[in-house]
Amino acid sequence: MSAVLKIGDSELDIRTLLEQLQQHQLLPRLVQEVVMDQVIESVACDPEEAYRTFCQQRNLLTEEQQQAWQTQQKLTQEQMYMRALRDAKIAKFKEDSWGNQAESYFLERKTKLDRVIYSLIRTKDPSLAQELYFRLNDDGESFADLARHYSEGQEAQTGGLIGPVELSVPHPMIGRMLSVSQPEQLWSPTPIGEWYVITRLEKFVPAQFDDSMRQRLIDELFNTWLMEKAQTTAVQPLLL
């Protein structure tokens, strides 16, 4: 069987190429790209506007910058135009398909999108955890100082301060505690796995449905759809 692709010193025939795609788990990504090409085939976009948007997004404002980027990416001029058009078609497909769902999806996900800034001390010693809690709660000692001296995680480097992070980021138990906390509320030592953790909410930052959030949620809905679509798309090698 004759080779169809040469990479360095390796010449791959079609059977070997397919085996390599499967072995290195690249086939699912290829399937997604093929599915994407199929669904955007009928999407109409202005090629010139697509190219302008493509260049603006990458800060390629002059012909020299565009040529340098094209050379760096090893693309021909035609390939660069086709890539810009494909990106524009995908963006339009996303907007047309999920743009009207973004706000309701935001409301559904908001409790996980809200962000918090909080302080954390963790130790494997339950007696020390209880002592530190009393020093914080009763004696009013500095959380940052105690975290630097006694916390056994990376948060010790920041005086125990973490965030802002979305409520879905911390351990689920910590996330639940923070979600019902008031600013400056201190929680007594809580066992989580091998740790005893002391947490205090510093600031609650509600998620906002702005343009950036809207696009992020549209992208999430699109990626979920694409994965499901690719998984249900038949992939069958023809006779080799």
C-alpha positions as CSV (number, residue, x, y, z in Angstrom):
1,M,0.0,0.0,0.0
2,S,1.5,3.3,-1.0
3,A,2.3,6.1,1.5
4,V,-0.1,9.0,1.7
5,L,1.8,11.1,4.3
6,K,5.4,11.6,5.3
7,I,6.4,12.9,8.7
8,G,10.1,13.2,9.1
9,D,11.6,9.9,8.2
10,S,8.2,8.1,8.6
11,E,6.0,7.3,5.6
12,L,2.5,6.5,6.5
13,D,0.0,4.6,4.4
14,I,-3.7,5.0,4.9
15,R,-4.0,2.0,7.3
16,T,-1.1,3.2,9.4
17,L,-2.4,6.7,9.5
18,L,-5.8,5.6,10.8
19,E,-4.1,3.4,13.4
20,Q,-2.0,6.4,14.5
21,L,-5.0,8.6,14.8
22,Q,-6.8,6.0,17.0
23,Q,-3.7,5.2,19.1
24,H,-3.0,8.8,19.9
25,Q,-6.7,9.6,20.5
26,L,-6.7,12.1,17.7
27,L,-9.7,10.5,15.9
28,P,-12.4,12.0,18.1
29,R,-11.0,15.5,17.4
30,L,-10.9,14.8,13.7
31,V,-14.5,13.6,13.8
32,Q,-15.5,16.8,15.5
33,E,-13.9,18.9,12.9
34,V,-15.5,16.9,10.1
35,V,-18.9,17.2,11.8
36,M,-18.3,21.0,12.1
37,D,-17.5,21.3,8.5
38,Q,-20.7,19.5,7.6
39,V,-23.0,21.7,9.7
40,I,-21.5,25.0,8.6
41,E,-21.5,24.2,4.9
42,S,-24.7,26.1,4.3
43,V,-23.9,29.0,6.6
44,A,-23.6,32.3,4.7
45,C,-20.9,34.8,5.6
46,D,-19.2,37.7,3.9
47,P,-15.6,36.5,3.2
48,E,-14.1,40.0,3.3
49,E,-15.8,40.8,6.6
50,A,-14.7,37.5,8.0
51,Y,-11.1,38.2,7.1
52,R,-11.2,41.7,8.6
53,T,-12.7,40.2,11.9
54,F,-10.1,37.4,11.9
55,C,-7.2,39.9,11.6
56,Q,-8.7,42.3,14.2
57,Q,-9.0,39.5,16.7
58,R,-5.3,38.7,16.3
59,N,-4.2,42.4,16.1
60,L,-3.0,41.9,12.6
61,L,-3.6,45.5,11.4
62,T,-1.2,45.8,8.6
63,E,-0.4,43.7,5.5
64,E,3.1,43.1,6.9
65,Q,1.7,41.8,10.2
66,Q,-0.7,39.6,8.3
67,Q,2.0,38.2,6.0
68,A,4.3,37.5,9.0
69,W,1.5,35.7,10.8
70,Q,0.7,33.7,7.7
71,T,4.3,32.7,7.3
72,Q,4.6,31.7,11.0
73,Q,1.5,29.5,10.7
74,K,2.8,28.0,7.4
75,L,-0.4,29.0,5.6
76,T,-0.9,30.2,2.1
77,Q,-3.0,33.3,1.5
78,E,-5.9,31.2,0.4
79,Q,-5.7,28.9,3.4
80,M,-5.7,32.0,5.7
81,Y,-8.8,33.3,4.0
82,M,-10.5,29.9,4.3
83,R,-9.6,29.7,8.0
84,A,-11.1,33.2,8.6
85,L,-14.2,32.2,6.7
86,R,-14.6,29.0,8.7
87,D,-14.2,30.8,12.0
88,A,-16.9,33.3,10.9
89,K,-19.2,30.5,9.9
90,I,-18.7,28.7,13.2
91,A,-19.4,32.0,15.2
92,K,-22.6,32.6,13.2
93,F,-23.7,29.0,13.7
94,K,-23.1,29.3,17.5
95,E,-25.1,32.6,17.7
96,D,-27.9,31.3,15.6
97,S,-28.2,28.1,17.5
98,W,-27.7,29.1,21.1
99,G,-27.8,32.9,21.3
100,N,-31.4,32.9,22.5
101,Q,-30.6,30.3,25.2
102,A,-27.7,32.0,26.8
103,E,-29.6,34.1,29.3
104,S,-31.7,31.2,30.6
105,Y,-28.6,29.0,30.8
106,F,-26.9,31.8,32.8
107,L,-29.7,31.8,35.3
108,E,-29.6,28.0,35.5
109,R,-25.8,28.1,36.1
110,K,-25.5,31.3,38.1
111,T,-24.9,29.6,41.5
112,K,-21.8,28.0,40.1
113,L,-20.7,31.1,38.2
114,D,-20.7,33.5,41.2
115,R,-17.2,34.1,42.5
116,V,-15.8,34.4,45.9
117,I,-12.6,35.5,47.6
118,Y,-12.0,33.5,50.8
119,S,-9.3,32.6,53.3
120,L,-8.3,29.1,54.1
121,I,-6.2,27.3,56.6
122,R,-5.7,23.5,56.4
123,T,-3.9,21.1,58.6
124,K,-3.9,17.4,59.2
125,D,-3.7,18.0,63.0
126,P,-7.3,18.3,64.5
127,S,-5.9,19.7,67.7
128,L,-4.0,22.4,65.9
129,A,-7.0,23.2,63.8
130,Q,-9.1,23.8,66.9
131,E,-6.5,25.9,68.5
132,L,-6.2,28.1,65.4
133,Y,-9.9,28.5,65.2
134,F,-10.0,29.8,68.8
135,R,-7.1,32.2,68.1
136,L,-9.0,33.5,65.2
137,N,-12.5,33.6,66.6
138,D,-11.8,34.5,70.3
139,D,-8.5,36.3,70.2
140,G,-8.9,38.1,66.9
141,E,-5.5,37.1,65.6
142,S,-4.6,37.7,62.0
143,F,-5.9,35.0,59.6
144,A,-3.1,35.9,57.1
145,D,-0.3,35.5,59.8
146,L,-1.7,32.2,61.1
147,A,-2.1,30.8,57.5
148,R,1.5,31.7,56.6
149,H,2.8,29.9,59.7
150,Y,0.5,26.9,60.0
151,S,-1.4,26.2,56.8
152,E,0.0,23.1,55.0
153,G,-1.1,23.9,51.5
154,Q,0.0,26.4,48.8
155,E,-2.4,29.0,50.3
156,A,0.2,29.6,53.0
157,Q,2.2,31.6,50.5
158,T,-0.7,34.1,50.1
159,G,-1.7,34.3,53.7
160,G,-4.5,31.9,53.1
161,L,-6.2,34.2,50.6
162,I,-7.7,32.5,47.6
163,G,-9.6,34.0,44.7
164,P,-11.6,35.4,43.1
165,V,-12.7,31.9,42.0
166,E,-16.1,30.5,40.9
167,L,-18.0,28.6,43.5
168,S,-17.5,25.4,41.4
169,V,-13.7,25.6,41.9
170,P,-13.2,24.8,45.6
171,H,-14.0,21.4,47.1
172,P,-17.8,20.9,47.0
173,M,-18.1,21.1,50.8
174,I,-16.2,24.3,50.9
175,G,-18.2,25.7,48.0
176,R,-21.5,24.9,49.8
177,M,-20.2,26.6,53.0
178,L,-19.1,29.7,51.1
179,S,-22.3,29.9,49.2
180,V,-24.3,30.4,52.4
181,S,-21.8,32.6,54.1
182,Q,-21.8,36.3,54.9
183,P,-18.6,38.3,54.5
184,E,-16.2,37.8,57.4
185,Q,-18.1,34.7,58.5
186,L,-15.6,32.2,60.0
187,W,-16.3,28.4,59.9
188,S,-15.0,26.1,62.6
189,P,-12.6,23.3,61.6
190,T,-14.3,21.0,59.0
191,P,-12.9,17.6,58.2
192,I,-12.5,17.1,54.4
193,G,-10.6,13.9,53.5
194,E,-7.3,14.0,55.4
195,W,-7.5,17.7,56.2
196,Y,-9.2,19.9,58.8
197,V,-10.0,23.2,57.1
198,I,-10.9,26.6,58.5
199,T,-12.5,29.0,56.0
200,R,-13.7,32.6,56.0
201,L,-15.6,34.3,53.3
202,E,-13.9,37.6,52.4
203,K,-16.0,38.8,49.5
204,F,-18.8,37.6,47.3
205,V,-18.7,38.6,43.7
206,P,-22.0,37.9,41.8
207,A,-21.7,36.7,38.2
208,Q,-22.8,39.3,35.6
209,F,-24.5,38.5,32.3
210,D,-22.3,40.7,30.2
211,D,-21.0,40.2,26.7
212,S,-18.1,38.1,27.8
213,M,-20.2,35.8,30.0
214,R,-22.8,35.5,27.2
215,Q,-20.1,34.3,24.8
216,R,-18.6,31.9,27.3
217,L,-22.0,30.3,27.8
218,I,-22.7,30.0,24.1
219,D,-19.4,28.4,23.7
220,E,-20.2,25.9,26.5
221,L,-23.5,25.0,24.9
222,F,-21.8,24.6,21.5
223,N,-19.0,22.4,22.9
224,T,-21.5,20.2,24.7
225,W,-23.5,19.8,21.5
226,L,-20.4,19.1,19.4
227,M,-19.1,16.4,21.7
228,E,-22.5,14.7,21.8
229,K,-22.9,15.0,18.0
230,A,-19.4,13.6,17.3
231,Q,-20.0,10.7,19.7
232,T,-23.2,9.7,17.9
233,T,-21.6,10.1,14.4
234,A,-20.8,6.8,12.8
235,V,-17.1,6.3,12.0
236,Q,-16.3,3.4,9.8
237,P,-13.1,2.7,7.9
238,L,-13.7,1.7,4.3
239,L,-12.0,-1.3,2.8
240,L,-8.2,-0.6,2.9
